[in-house]
Amino acid sequence: MTVIQHMLQDLTQDRLRGAETKSISEDNYLEWQKFYTWEALTDQRYGQSFCKHFDVKDHRLYYERDWVKCDTIIRSEWLARP
């Protein structure tokens, strides 16, 4: 199976189980950003570290290399709305 096929299978299974989007508070996100500084030194991508830290399945975010784009995705899709 290719990576794309695995991604599609994961997304389909989550939807079939009725998985809900996790809601992460802005405070927790800002706290994690401080923690990420160390992980960046160990060569982890921004989105990769976020997904691991918050136990999030988002392949698009996990593999994205541009931290600005990752921040935009996180703020629009994963942070709790006030």
Secondary structure, 3 states (H helix, E strand, C coil): CCHHHHHHHHHHHHHHCCCCCCCECHHHHHHHHHHHHHHHHCCCCHHHHHHHHHCCCCHHHHHCCCHHHHHHHHHHHCECCC
